[in-house]
Amino acid sequence: MEALFLSPFGPLLIFFMRICDVSLATVRMLLIMRNAKVWAPLIGFFEVLIWLVAAGSAIQHLDSPWHLLGYAGGFAAGNLVGLWLEERLAFGLASVQVFASAQGPELASALRAFGHGVTELKGKGQAGPVDVIMSVVKRRDLPVVRGLINDLAPQSFVSIEEPTAIQHGWTFPKRRK
């Protein structure tokens, strides 16, 4: 294995190993925040295993700027790949609040037709009455929900947050075991 890291491909190997371990770290942290008690430790095992080999090789070749660049560049690229993965996986839920001066009921109906629970309230904004539309949606559905909002109530104020806990009320259909 040492011969492989000494070859011209050694820095590239370190680079790609760092991309893998940093990306796994990003996904592991997301799973920890969502209390995934089986997947987070399993991913952590492989993350650290890859890191040990990459870091050990970089430390053995501290005199090679290419190995150091591979290590540091892999870390930076791994952050980008980890963010991209997080965006694609879209774990969890999002709490969406829409404050619309018009088209509030139409937006609520459209969200319900798409399968989301919706709460409608009447409110008063700076410029007068507003319809307040609140819903909790799966994060992977956010592009469609934002598209509905942009189509039906393009001038509305929209706030999207990640809820830390949800209790009672409308819930997503349970998966069959």
ZIVEN-V231808 format. One record per residue. RES is the residue in three letters. PSI is psi in radians with two decimals (NA if undefined). NEAR is the number of other ideal C-beta (glycine too) atoms within 10 Angstrom. D_LAST is the distance of its C-alpha to the last C-alpha in whole Angstrom. Layout:
BEGIN
((RES;PSI;NEAR;D_LAST) (RES;PSI;NEAR;D_LAST))
END
This chain:
BEGIN
((MET;-0.61;8;44) (GLU;-0.66;9;47) (ALA;-0.62;7;49) (LEU;-0.73;10;46) (PHE;-0.38;21;46) (LEU;-0.36;14;50) (SER;2.98;11;50) (PRO;-0.31;7;50) (PHE;-0.13;13;46) (GLY;-0.91;21;46) (PRO;-0.63;23;46) (LEU;-0.69;14;43) (LEU;-0.76;19;41) (ILE;-0.76;27;41) (PHE;-0.88;23;41) (PHE;-0.55;17;37) (MET;-0.69;22;36) (ARG;-0.67;25;37) (ILE;-0.79;22;35) (CYS;-0.87;17;32) (ASP;-0.62;23;32) (VAL;-0.66;22;33) (SER;-0.75;23;30) (LEU;-0.66;23;27) (ALA;-0.71;19;29) (THR;-0.84;20;28) (VAL;-0.70;19;25) (ARG;-0.77;22;24) (MET;-0.68;15;26) (LEU;-0.71;18;24) (LEU;-0.64;20;21) (ILE;-0.73;15;23) (MET;-0.36;13;24) (ARG;0.24;12;20) (ASN;0.68;7;20) (ALA;1.58;16;17) (LYS;-0.29;8;18) (VAL;-0.84;8;17) (TRP;-0.69;13;18) (ALA;-0.86;18;21) (PRO;-0.62;12;23) (LEU;-0.80;12;22) (ILE;-0.68;21;24) (GLY;-0.65;16;27) (PHE;-0.87;12;27) (PHE;-0.61;13;28) (GLU;-0.87;19;30) (VAL;-0.62;15;32) (LEU;-0.81;12;33) (ILE;-0.74;20;34) (TRP;-0.73;17;36) (LEU;-0.75;12;38) (VAL;-0.80;16;39) (ALA;-0.84;26;40) (ALA;-0.73;16;42) (GLY;-0.73;12;43) (SER;-0.72;22;45) (ALA;-0.68;23;46) (ILE;-0.64;11;48) (GLN;-0.39;14;49) (HIS;0.79;19;51) (LEU;-0.36;10;52) (ASP;-0.11;7;55) (SER;1.98;15;53) (PRO;-0.48;10;53) (TRP;-0.70;14;50) (HIS;-0.70;23;48) (LEU;-0.70;16;48) (LEU;-0.69;14;48) (GLY;-0.73;26;45) (TYR;-0.90;21;43) (ALA;-0.73;14;44) (GLY;-0.65;16;43) (GLY;-0.64;25;40) (PHE;-0.82;15;39) (ALA;-0.81;13;40) (ALA;-0.61;16;38) (GLY;-0.63;22;35) (ASN;-0.76;16;35) (LEU;-0.81;12;35) (VAL;-0.70;17;32) (GLY;-0.75;21;30) (LEU;-0.70;12;31) (TRP;-0.77;12;30) (LEU;-0.77;14;27) (GLU;-0.71;16;26) (GLU;-0.70;10;27) (ARG;-0.68;8;25) (LEU;-0.64;14;22) (ALA;1.00;14;22) (PHE;2.61;15;20) (GLY;-2.85;13;20) (LEU;2.86;19;21) (ALA;2.43;19;25) (SER;2.11;15;27) (VAL;2.21;22;29) (GLN;2.23;16;33) (VAL;2.26;27;35) (PHE;1.76;18;39) (ALA;2.32;24;40) (SER;-0.26;15;44) (ALA;2.85;14;43) (GLN;0.31;19;40) (GLY;-0.89;23;38) (PRO;-0.64;13;36) (GLU;-0.71;15;36) (LEU;-0.76;24;34) (ALA;-0.75;22;32) (SER;-0.73;13;31) (ALA;-0.72;19;30) (LEU;-0.70;25;28) (ARG;-0.71;13;26) (ALA;-0.51;9;26) (PHE;-0.14;14;24) (GLY;0.26;11;22) (HIS;2.54;20;23) (GLY;2.46;14;24) (VAL;2.43;19;27) (THR;2.29;13;30) (GLU;2.38;17;34) (LEU;2.74;12;37) (LYS;2.40;9;40) (GLY;3.08;11;42) (LYS;2.11;9;46) (GLY;-3.04;12;46) (GLN;-0.64;5;49) (ALA;0.13;7;50) (GLY;-2.77;7;49) (PRO;2.54;11;46) (VAL;2.67;20;43) (ASP;2.25;21;39) (VAL;2.09;19;37) (ILE;2.14;26;33) (MET;2.43;17;30) (SER;2.63;22;27) (VAL;2.16;18;24) (VAL;2.80;22;22) (LYS;2.44;16;20) (ARG;-0.56;17;23) (ARG;-0.28;15;22) (ASP;-0.07;18;23) (LEU;-0.72;15;26) (PRO;-0.69;10;29) (VAL;-0.75;14;28) (VAL;-0.77;23;28) (ARG;-0.61;15;32) (GLY;-0.74;10;33) (LEU;-0.77;18;32) (ILE;-0.80;21;34) (ASN;-0.60;12;37) (ASP;-0.75;12;37) (LEU;-0.52;21;38) (ALA;1.15;22;39) (PRO;-0.40;9;40) (GLN;0.11;9;43) (SER;2.73;21;40) (PHE;2.26;13;40) (VAL;2.32;15;36) (SER;2.23;10;35) (ILE;2.19;15;31) (GLU;2.84;10;30) (GLU;2.02;11;27) (PRO;2.53;10;26) (THR;-0.44;7;25) (ALA;2.51;4;24) (ILE;2.33;12;22) (GLN;2.29;5;22) (HIS;-2.93;5;22) (GLY;-2.90;8;23) (TRP;2.32;11;21) (THR;2.89;10;17) (PHE;2.60;13;15) (PRO;2.46;6;12) (LYS;2.50;6;9) (ARG;2.55;5;6) (ARG;2.50;4;4) (LYS;NA;3;0))
END
